[in-house]
C-alpha cells in the first residue's frame, strides 16, 4: 500500500493533524540545522529546539488515539505554531 492510499484510509481530522505536525517538524529540523551550521551556535537554544522537536515526535505517536474533536484542537495549535514560525526571524543566521 502506498502513502496516498494510506492517507485516504485515515479520517480527515487525523490527516490534517499529521500534515500540520509534519510541517512543524520540518521547520524545527531546518532551525536545528541552521544552529549546527552557525559560526557561533547558541547551544542552549539548539538543545531547546531538539527537546521541542522530540515533544512533537511524541505527540505524533499519540495522534491516532485522539478523538476527532481533539484532533481539530491540536491541529489548530500546530497551525498557529507554524504561523508564528512564519512570522518570526530565524534563530541563527
N, C-alpha and C positions, 0 to 999 in steps of 0.2 A: 504494500500500500504506500502511495507517495504522500508527501506533505500536503498537497492540495486536497486530496480526498480525505485525509485525516482531519484537516481543518473543517471540511464540510460536515463531518460527523459530530463535531463539537457544538454545544449550544452557543448561540451568538454572544451572550454576555461573557462567556469564557474566552472566546476568540478575541473579543475586544480587549479584555483584561490582559491576555497574553501579549497581544500586539503592543499595547501601551507599555507594559512592563519590559518587553524586549527592546523597545525604543529607548526607554530609560536606561536599561543595562548597557546598551551600545554607547550612550552618552557618557556613562560612568567609565566605561572602558577607554573611551577616547581621552577623557580627562586624566585617567591614570597613566596612559601612555604619554601624554603631554608632560606630566610630572617626571616620568622616568627620563625623558629627553631634555629636561630643563637643565640649564647650566648650573644653577644653584637650587636644586629641588627642596621644597618645603616638606621634609619627611613626615612631620606631624599631619599635614593636610593629606599627603599621599596615603598614610595609614588610615586616616579617616575615610577617604574615598574607597579604599579597599574594604573596610568594615561595612560601609553603607552598601557597596555592591554585594557583599556577602549576605546582608539582610534581605536584599532584593531577590537573590537566588533562593533564599529560604522561603520568601513569600511565594515565589514561582512554584515551588514544590507543594505549596498548600492551596493553590488556587482551585484545583479540581474538587476540593472538599467544601467550597463555599456555595451558598445559595445564589440564585440569580440576583437577588436584591443586594447581597453583599458584594457580588462581582461588579455590579453597577457602581457601588460606592467606592470600591478600591480602584476601579478604572478611572473615576473622576479624580482621585488622589494622584494616580500616576500621570494622568494627562496634565494636571495642574503643575506637578513637578517638572514635567517635560517643558511646559510653557515657561516656567521660572528659569530653567536652564537656557532656554532660547533667548530670554531677555537679559541674562546675566553675562558678565565678562568671563572669558576663560580663566581658569585657575592659574595656569602657567603660560608664560609667553616664551 
